[in-house]
Amino acid sequence: MNAIAHNEFAPPPVGGFGRSLSFALFMHLLLLVAIAFSVQWKTEPNNLSASAELWSAVPLEAAPAANEPEPPTPPEPVKAVEQKPEPKPEVKPEPPPPPPAVPKVNAAAEREAADIALKKELEKKKLEEKKEAELEKKKKLEKDKLEKEKLEKEKAKEKEKEREKEKAKELEKKKKEEALKKAEAAAKAKEEAKKAAAEEKRTEALRNENLKRMQGMAGASGDEKAKGAALKSSGPSASYAGRIRARIKPNITFTEDVAGNPKAEVEVRTSPDGTILSRKLLSSSGNKAWDEAVLKAIDKTATLPRDEDGRVPPVLEISFRPKD
């Protein structure tokens, strides 16, 4: 139904389509035939060209080359199909002109020219050999230079290694010397400490002996260990020194490790009310840090307690040990 409606409203078909197609095919066929006849086919090989080179001892100027024939121009395309183009006659190239005659050369001049050419060739060869020899010599010098530089670098490396070994040996030697010095210093300090302890013991013994000699009074109330010279003890009590140490020792600040238990003796001067007026080190312990710690603790204490009789001795000799 739709196809019928469409055909009813479509324009009427145009006639003559078959005749037009037949005429177009006929015209193309005529064009192909005209092109086929207008082209000239050549089947014979072209062997007319030739070349030759002439050499002579004396340089000669060559003759100008023969002019080659120009190639035929292609035919113009056929415009009218009804007319058939006439074939053009084949154009044959002209033969090349004969080569110029070689001029006659004198035999003596030819030999002289040959000798000159040979001499030049020999000189050229000698020059090339000389250049090659110079180049070879230059290469050898560069190679020797590189070898020398390489050898010098290796020697420098060896010297550097030797210097490093010497430095290591010197450093090791210095370390050993320092260790030996430290050991000697420690041994010397130990020996001095022993001597100081022995001297202290000797001084103490001498003091005790002098005190005993001074005790010539009968009826003295002191015991065998008493060191005074009076009939009765009028100085501080036996427990007073312990009370003073108990007052001062909490103020001592000392954290170092000490070999042994060295003693530091200090003289303290006080006022009647117990205020510390001055202090000085009578006998060093051999450890400066311990001595300083004891003196600073006395300064920090400032006031000493009274004895059993209510008095404070004006001069006191007190000893301190770090491990007591």
C-alpha distance (Angstrom), angle and dihedral (degrees) to the residues before:
residue distance angle dihedral
M1 . . .
N2 3.80 . .
A3 3.85 92.5 .
I4 3.80 91.2 52.7
A5 3.80 91.7 49.1
H6 3.79 91.4 49.6
N7 3.83 93.0 50.7
E8 3.75 90.7 50.3
F9 3.81 92.1 58.3
A10 3.88 96.6 38.4
P11 3.87 120.2 101.6
P12 3.79 116.0 -99.6
P13 3.86 115.8 -90.8
V14 3.84 117.5 -97.7
G15 3.84 114.7 -120.8
G16 3.84 129.3 -138.5
F17 3.83 99.1 53.0
G18 3.82 92.9 129.8
R19 3.80 93.8 50.2
S20 3.82 91.5 50.6
L21 3.82 92.5 51.0
S22 3.83 91.9 48.9
F23 3.82 92.0 49.9
A24 3.83 92.0 49.9
L25 3.80 92.4 51.6
F26 3.83 91.3 48.4
M27 3.82 92.4 51.9
H28 3.86 92.3 49.9
L29 3.79 90.2 50.8
L30 3.83 91.6 52.3
L31 3.83 90.3 49.5
L32 3.81 92.0 53.9
V33 3.85 91.4 49.8
A34 3.83 91.7 50.1
I35 3.85 92.0 50.8
A36 3.81 91.2 48.5
F37 3.82 92.4 54.0
S38 3.81 94.9 43.2
V39 3.83 94.4 57.5
Q40 3.85 115.9 82.2
W41 3.84 113.2 -145.1
K42 3.80 117.8 -149.9
T43 3.79 116.9 -157.9
E44 3.81 100.3 165.7
P45 3.84 116.0 95.5
N46 3.82 117.1 -114.0
N47 3.84 106.4 -125.9
L48 3.77 98.7 155.5
S49 3.83 99.0 106.4
A50 3.83 120.8 89.3
S51 3.82 136.3 163.8
A52 3.80 134.4 -161.6
E53 3.82 136.6 175.8
L54 3.77 124.4 -150.3
W55 3.79 122.7 -159.6
S56 3.75 126.3 -165.4
A57 3.78 137.2 168.8
V58 3.80 92.1 -114.6
P59 3.84 114.8 59.5
L60 3.85 111.1 -114.3
E61 3.76 130.3 -172.9
A62 3.80 114.1 -115.5
A63 3.82 123.0 -124.5
P64 3.80 118.8 -109.2
A65 3.80 115.6 -87.8
A66 3.82 120.0 -102.7
N67 3.77 116.6 -98.3
E68 3.77 111.2 -109.6
P69 3.82 117.1 -137.0
E70 3.73 115.8 -100.6
P71 3.81 114.5 -109.0
P72 3.79 115.1 -107.0
T73 3.74 115.6 -95.4
P74 3.79 114.9 -113.0
P75 3.80 115.4 -106.0
E76 3.74 120.0 -103.4
P77 3.77 116.9 -104.3
V78 3.78 115.4 -93.1
K79 3.74 112.5 -103.7
A80 3.80 100.5 -176.1
V81 3.76 117.2 54.8
E82 3.81 94.5 -160.7
Q83 3.87 95.4 62.2
K84 3.78 118.8 72.1
P85 3.86 114.8 -145.3
E86 3.76 116.3 -121.2
P87 3.84 114.8 -123.5
K88 3.81 113.8 -109.8
P89 3.77 119.4 -127.5
E90 3.80 114.8 -98.6
V91 3.83 112.7 -102.9
K92 3.78 113.3 -139.6
P93 3.80 117.8 -153.5
E94 3.77 117.7 -115.5
P95 3.79 116.3 -106.8
P96 3.85 114.5 -102.5
P97 3.78 116.9 -100.8
P98 3.78 116.8 -99.6
P99 3.84 115.4 -92.1
P100 3.80 115.1 -96.2
A101 3.75 116.3 -95.0
V102 3.76 115.0 -99.0
P103 3.80 108.7 -115.2
K104 3.72 116.1 -121.0
V105 3.77 113.8 -106.2
N106 3.75 126.4 -154.6
A107 3.82 111.6 -110.0
A108 3.84 93.0 -136.4
A109 3.80 92.0 50.1
E110 3.79 89.4 47.0
R111 3.82 92.1 51.4
E112 3.82 90.5 46.5
A113 3.78 90.6 50.2
A114 3.81 90.1 47.3
D115 3.83 90.1 50.7
I116 3.79 90.8 49.2
A117 3.80 90.9 48.6
L118 3.81 90.8 47.6
K119 3.80 91.2 48.1
K120 3.78 90.5 50.0
E121 3.78 90.0 48.1
L122 3.81 90.6 51.1
E123 3.80 91.8 47.6
K124 3.78 90.1 48.2
K125 3.79 90.3 49.5
K126 3.83 91.7 48.6
L127 3.81 90.3 49.0
E128 3.79 91.2 50.6
E129 3.82 90.9 47.8
K130 3.81 89.6 49.5
K131 3.82 90.9 50.2
E132 3.79 90.5 48.2
A133 3.81 90.5 49.2
E134 3.82 91.0 49.5
L135 3.78 90.7 47.0
E136 3.81 90.9 49.3
K137 3.80 90.2 47.8
K138 3.80 90.8 49.6
K139 3.81 91.0 49.6
K140 3.79 90.2 49.4
L141 3.82 91.4 50.0
E142 3.80 91.0 49.8
K143 3.78 90.6 48.0
D144 3.82 91.0 49.5
K145 3.79 89.4 47.8
L146 3.80 91.6 51.8
E147 3.80 91.1 47.5
K148 3.80 90.1 49.6
E149 3.80 92.3 49.5
K150 3.79 90.5 48.1
L151 3.81 90.8 50.0
E152 3.81 91.2 48.5
K153 3.80 90.9 50.5
E154 3.80 90.7 50.8
K155 3.81 90.1 49.1
A156 3.81 90.3 49.0
K157 3.81 90.0 51.1
E158 3.81 90.9 49.9
K159 3.80 90.9 49.4
E160 3.80 90.5 48.7
K161 3.80 90.5 51.5
E162 3.80 90.3 49.2
R163 3.81 91.0 49.9
E164 3.81 90.4 50.1
K165 3.80 89.9 50.5
E166 3.80 90.7 49.6
K167 3.82 90.5 49.1
A168 3.81 90.3 49.9
K169 3.81 90.4 49.7
E170 3.81 92.1 48.5
L171 3.81 91.2 47.9
E172 3.79 90.9 49.7
K173 3.80 89.8 47.7
K174 3.81 91.2 50.4
K175 3.81 90.9 49.6
K176 3.79 90.9 51.4
E177 3.81 91.1 47.5
E178 3.80 91.7 49.4
A179 3.80 91.3 48.1
L180 3.82 89.6 49.1
K181 3.80 91.2 48.8
K182 3.81 91.0 49.6
A183 3.78 90.8 49.2
E184 3.81 91.0 48.3
A185 3.82 90.9 47.6
A186 3.81 91.0 49.8
A187 3.79 91.1 48.2
K188 3.80 90.6 47.4
A189 3.81 92.0 49.0
K190 3.78 90.0 48.8
E191 3.80 90.9 49.5
E192 3.81 91.3 48.2
A193 3.81 90.0 49.5
K194 3.79 89.5 52.1
K195 3.80 91.1 48.6
A196 3.80 91.0 48.0
A197 3.80 90.9 49.9
A198 3.80 91.0 48.4
E199 3.80 91.0 47.9
E200 3.78 90.4 49.0
K201 3.78 91.3 51.3
R202 3.80 90.9 47.9
T203 3.81 91.6 49.1
E204 3.80 91.3 48.1
A205 3.76 91.5 49.7
L206 3.81 91.6 49.0
R207 3.78 91.0 49.4
N208 3.78 92.4 50.9
E209 3.75 90.6 48.0
N210 3.83 91.9 51.5
L211 3.76 91.3 48.7
K212 3.77 91.1 51.1
R213 3.78 90.5 51.2
M214 3.79 90.0 51.1
Q215 3.78 91.5 54.6
G216 3.80 97.1 84.5
M217 3.74 97.6 131.9
A218 3.82 118.2 110.1
G219 3.71 119.5 -130.0
A220 3.79 95.4 30.6
S221 3.77 111.2 165.5
G222 3.83 96.6 -147.6
D223 3.78 122.2 107.5
E224 3.76 126.3 -121.0
K225 3.80 93.0 -83.4
A226 3.82 93.9 48.3
K227 3.79 114.9 119.7
G228 3.85 101.2 -168.4
A229 3.82 129.8 104.9
A230 3.82 100.7 -146.4
L231 3.80 128.4 94.3
K232 3.75 90.4 -115.0
S233 3.73 133.6 24.3
S234 3.76 108.1 -102.2
G235 3.85 98.3 165.1
P236 3.81 129.9 83.5
S237 3.75 119.7 -42.2
A238 3.80 123.5 -102.0
S239 3.80 93.3 -103.9
Y240 3.81 96.0 45.9
A241 3.82 95.1 85.4
G242 3.81 90.1 53.1
R243 3.81 90.8 50.5
I244 3.81 90.7 51.9
R245 3.81 91.9 49.3
A246 3.81 89.6 48.5
R247 3.84 89.0 52.9
I248 3.85 95.6 48.1
K249 3.84 103.2 34.9
P250 3.88 97.4 70.6
N251 3.82 87.4 59.9
I252 3.84 92.6 56.8
T253 3.83 113.1 105.9
F254 3.81 110.3 -165.1
T255 3.84 126.5 142.2
E256 3.81 103.6 164.3
D257 3.79 124.5 111.7
V258 3.80 111.9 -114.7
A259 3.78 126.5 -162.4
G260 3.78 108.2 -125.2
N261 3.81 123.2 -15.4
P262 3.84 107.0 -71.7
K263 3.80 119.9 -167.5
A264 3.78 126.4 -134.0
E265 3.86 116.7 -162.0
V266 3.82 117.4 -154.5
E267 3.82 131.3 -173.5
V268 3.81 113.6 -142.7
R269 3.84 124.2 -168.1
T270 3.80 118.0 -161.5
S271 3.81 140.8 -179.2
P272 3.83 121.3 -117.0
D273 3.80 91.1 -94.1
G274 3.85 91.8 54.5
T275 3.83 99.4 -101.8
I276 3.81 111.2 148.6
L277 3.78 109.2 -119.0
S278 3.82 100.3 177.3
R279 3.79 144.0 -16.1
K280 3.79 134.8 -161.4
L281 3.79 137.0 178.8
L282 3.80 111.9 -107.5
S283 3.81 98.5 177.2
S284 3.81 125.0 14.2
S285 3.79 120.8 -134.9
G286 3.81 91.0 -140.5
N287 3.81 90.2 -110.0
K288 3.79 111.4 93.3
A289 3.80 93.4 -163.9
W290 3.84 91.9 56.4
D291 3.79 91.7 47.5
E292 3.81 91.8 51.2
A293 3.81 91.5 46.8
V294 3.85 91.1 53.9
L295 3.83 93.9 48.5
K296 3.84 92.0 47.8
A297 3.85 90.3 49.8
I298 3.84 90.5 53.2
D299 3.81 90.0 50.6
K300 3.80 89.6 49.2
T301 3.84 92.7 49.7
A302 3.86 91.6 56.5
T303 3.86 95.2 174.6
L304 3.83 131.7 50.9
P305 3.81 125.2 -149.8
R306 3.86 122.5 -107.6
D307 3.81 122.4 -103.9
E308 3.81 125.6 -116.3
D309 3.80 90.6 -86.6
G310 3.84 90.5 53.1
R311 3.77 95.3 -108.7
V312 3.81 133.9 112.0
P313 3.84 116.3 -141.8
P314 3.81 111.0 -121.1
V315 3.82 93.5 -135.3
L316 3.78 125.6 34.2
E317 3.82 132.0 178.5
I318 3.81 110.3 -154.1
S319 3.82 128.5 179.3
F320 3.81 124.6 -153.2
R321 3.82 129.9 -164.9
P322 3.85 123.4 -172.6
K323 3.83 94.6 -134.6
D324 3.82 98.6 43.9
